[in-house]
Amino acid sequence: MSELEPYLLLAKQATGKALVSLIQQVLCSASIHSFQPLLDCPNVKLLSTTEDQSWVELLRLFAYGTYRDYITRQSSLPTIGTAETEKLKRLSILTFATKSHLEDLIIDCIQASLISGKLDTRRQIVYIESALARDLAPDTLPGILQSLLTWNSHCEEALTEIGQTIDDLTRKIAQDHNDQMTHDAAVREARSKISQARRQRASGLSADGGIDAGML
């Protein structure tokens, strides 16, 4: 069963806002990248004749269009969140790769020192190690600053956790050392008592032997 199949079954019964909610879930799903079967559902086609027709248009855009198309038509389409935006961008790359020689373009970028990485042609994967930074629009700086602050906060939390772990290990090592010293001291004390008991026993036996010899 495909990832879309459960939604197709629900779409046979859903209408109105329930169908809109179903479309939203499909657009958010990271594992669904084919939407034509849902567009072919009678209830979805019927939805395109209602006040919620913009959701059907958005579904069509995810099926055939690109992120640039969404930006162009944004005023007439529902607002999408971060998950849907990232998904549409990935779908846009698929469209671009289908229509253009993406591999040649990547090679050109590497040769022009725009990006640094390795191209695995057999597996059709490019590993980006670094990329030339583009100019930043002024309105993007607050978002970048917030990302850096968030990253810094995560680093501080990680360092705190690492420090706590080191402290715990240090205490455990010290405790283990103290336990070992206590154990060694107990062993020495036990050996000392055993040795002392043996000497006392040997001394007692010697004394008993002397008495017996005198009586003969």
Number of C-alpha atoms within 10 A of each C-alpha: 5 8 14 17 12 10 17 17 12 13 20 14 10 17 16 14 11 13 21 20 14 17 22 16 14 21 23 19 15 13 12 14 17 15 18 13 10 24 19 11 15 11 17 23 14 13 20 15 11 11 9 15 17 17 22 22 16 23 21 15 18 24 18 15 16 19 20 12 13 20 10 10 13 14 9 12 17 14 12 16 9 9 12 19 16 15 20 24 15 15 20 19 15 14 14 13 13 10 9 11 10 14 15 10 12 18 16 13 16 17 11 10 13 14 18 17 16 14 16 10 9 6 7 8 11 14 10 12 9 11 13 10 8 7 6 9 7 7 8 9 11 10 10 12 11 11 12 12 12 12 12 12 12 12 12 12 12 12 12 12 12 12 12 12 12 12 12 12 12 12 12 12 12 12 12 12 12 12 12 12 12 12 12 12 12 12 12 12 12 12 12 12 12 12 12 12 12 12 12 12 12 12 12 12 11 12 11 11 11 11 10 10 8 7 6 5
